[in-house]
């Protein structure tokens, strides 16, 4: 029989570096960008006069029927909702910069 070896103590948690102001600012700007882009994508497809003057129509006129369909507009609005969700998720993650 071999003698039991003592279990080494667990490694201490590494200390976190204080967040630099650039990291904080970039996180806040990313949140604002996601929220603004999401709001734009949610609302813009349903503004009839603006959406109908889309520059994509001049590139491919045959796509006009597809781009004006409610299904495509709904898909673009769905991407807007997804961006808004990501923006709020990032707002909740801003706690990583708080000091404890």
Buried (B, 14 or more C-beta within 10 A) or exposed (E): EEEEEEEEEEEEEEEEEEEEEEEEEEBBEBBEBBBEBBBEBBEBBEEEEEBEEBEEBEEEEEEBEEBBEEEBBEEBBEBBEBBBEBBBEBBEEEEEBEEE
